[in-house]
Amino acid sequence: MIKVKKRKILLLPGDGIGPEVINEVRKVLEWLNKNKSLDFEIDEDLVGGVSYEKHKYPITDEVFYKALESEAVILGAVGGPKWDNLEFAKKPERALLKLRKELKLFANLRPAICFEQLVDASSLKPEIISGLDIMIVRELTGGIYFGEPRGIVPIENGERKGINTHTYTTGEIHRVARVAFELAKKRKNKVTSCEKSNVMEAGQLWKEEVQALRDKEFKKVELKHMLADNCAMQLLKDPKQFDVIVTDNLFGDMLSDEAAMLTGSLGLLPSASLGTKDKNGKMRSMYEPIHGSAPDIAGKGIANPIASILSLSMALRYSLDLDSEANSLELAVQQVLDDELRTKDIMSTGKKQVGTSVMGDAIIAKLK
Ligand code: NAD
């Protein structure tokens, strides 16, 4: 068998259940190394509260440079009550923001997939969500969360004024829309772009520029524009009308959480954050489950590792060009659910309850 070039993967387990779920990711990577003749160079380091405990910073420069050097970063989760009262700059979450900002991760991809085996876990009727497969692409480094001017200022009558500014440039819109169109080409070829062009100039620009890019470079992709508030409603009413949704930072924050919840458990949903490609074609990226550090169940060995394992599958697909390995991993997850294995968060009557590492082992057994 031909050996491929060594690819550096950095695991950042973080806090709470992070180390438990990332341990299962490591097991899958080691299995792939051994059995698929892949040559991942797996490194692991501290981030979040555990980094603060050791270094007094949520991420050190050394770890940050390791992230820059890696082809993919896979993160568990950061945070927990122990660090809630730290000053802002030392909080575990600052590590995430630094990684996203400095790696210039401008596109956040969040799939919302309904696993047939778990159709009853949703609060919506089975017929509405059965077969659901949406990809939300959220712009991650611009818009109102970063626009200037911002702040809280005193005003003449003794009151105060809070200011945030919603701005987007053509370039920022095109680069995230391009990600959405490229994804759509590999899916159902349909993009819905969401903004508030009826009340916001930046929304009007968003709509015009997404359309212009489509007309210039992606003529074969079907594009629909939708107001973001209508999209929020349509996600509940008829979510299967969507394939890829592209939207800005603020609307994406909300719509992606809403879409995630259509499908039931937090423990199942992965995410990818992608950056620009450098001159050698190398793209920076970070992959993480959408859930947090779940301090309520940390250390009990009951966390669901599927969201993290599916985050690895996204890394295989989007950063490492290993589509076939990604497909196998996703199929293995499906098969384990078909076998009625469930972690506690997705348990229902008559199924077999297992812990984190048994779930990981079962997924690896299916890969075999
Ligand atoms: P959470 O996602 O950690 O937990 C919410 C609920 O879902 C909990 O009941 C938890 O037990 C359950 N849960 C989450 N993931 C699970 C899994 N894999 N398997 C089984 N059950 C799971 O959200 P929270 O409780 O609001 O936040 C806890 C901490 O995590 C906070 O400090 C928060 O700041 C942090 N957080 C971090 C991230 C991140 O690192 N990206 C994201 C969200 C929250």
Boltz pocket constraint, residues with backbone or C-beta under 6 A from the ligand:
constraints:
  - pocket:
      binder: B
      contacts: [[A, 17], [A, 21], [A, 76], [A, 77], [A, 78], [A, 79], [A, 80], [A, 81], [A, 93], [A, 96], [A, 266], [A, 267], [A, 268], [A, 288], [A, 289], [A, 290], [A, 291], [A, 292], [A, 293], [A, 294], [A, 295], [A, 296], [A, 297], [A, 302], [A, 303], [A, 304], [A, 305], [A, 307], [A, 345]]
      max_distance: 6.0
